[in-house]
Amino acid sequence: MLLTVVWIAVAVLALVVLGALVHGLLGAGGRLRRELTALEREVRPLLTEAQATAARAGQVQQPSS
């Protein structure tokens, strides 16, 4: 009887630990998603500016006939 109680306690403890790990991983995934969205928002103007600069540089390098 005591061994059964111990095994039940071990199983419950294992489930609690696994639940905490899953909760932490899901929270980290959400934070990562928010960080990537914010980074994309910050980098988009720089990307647009770099593309415009590359287009102007391409026009300048082409010989005008």
C-alpha positions as CSV (number, residue, x, y, z in Angstrom):
1,M,0.0,0.0,0.0
2,L,2.8,2.4,0.9
3,L,4.6,1.7,-2.3
4,T,1.4,2.5,-4.3
5,V,1.2,5.9,-2.6
6,V,4.8,6.6,-3.3
7,W,4.4,5.7,-7.0
8,I,1.3,8.0,-7.2
9,A,3.2,10.8,-5.6
10,V,6.1,10.3,-8.0
11,A,3.8,10.4,-11.0
12,V,2.0,13.5,-9.7
13,L,5.4,15.2,-9.1
14,A,6.6,14.3,-12.6
15,L,3.4,15.7,-14.1
16,V,3.8,18.9,-12.2
17,V,7.5,19.2,-13.4
18,L,6.5,18.5,-17.0
19,G,3.6,21.0,-16.8
20,A,6.0,23.7,-15.6
21,L,8.4,22.9,-18.4
22,V,5.7,23.1,-21.0
23,H,4.4,26.4,-19.5
24,G,7.9,27.8,-19.6
25,L,8.5,26.8,-23.2
26,L,5.2,28.2,-24.4
27,G,5.9,31.4,-22.6
28,A,9.3,31.6,-24.2
29,G,7.8,30.9,-27.6
30,G,5.4,33.8,-27.2
31,R,8.1,36.1,-26.1
32,L,10.3,35.1,-29.1
33,R,7.4,35.7,-31.5
34,R,6.8,39.2,-30.0
35,E,10.5,40.0,-30.2
36,L,10.7,38.9,-33.9
37,T,7.7,41.0,-34.7
38,A,9.2,44.0,-33.1
39,L,12.5,43.4,-34.8
40,E,10.8,43.2,-38.2
41,R,9.0,46.5,-37.5
42,E,12.3,48.2,-36.6
43,V,14.3,46.8,-39.6
44,R,11.6,47.3,-42.3
45,P,12.5,51.0,-42.8
46,L,16.2,50.2,-43.1
47,L,15.5,47.5,-45.6
48,T,13.4,49.8,-47.7
49,E,16.1,52.5,-47.6
50,A,18.8,50.0,-48.5
51,Q,16.7,48.7,-51.5
52,A,16.1,52.3,-52.7
53,T,19.8,53.1,-52.4
54,A,20.7,49.9,-54.3
55,A,18.3,50.9,-57.1
56,R,19.8,54.4,-57.3
57,A,23.3,53.0,-57.4
58,G,22.2,50.7,-60.2
59,Q,20.9,53.6,-62.2
60,V,24.0,55.7,-61.6
61,Q,26.3,52.8,-62.8
62,Q,24.3,52.2,-66.0
63,P,25.9,54.1,-69.0
64,S,23.5,56.6,-70.4
65,S,23.4,56.5,-74.1
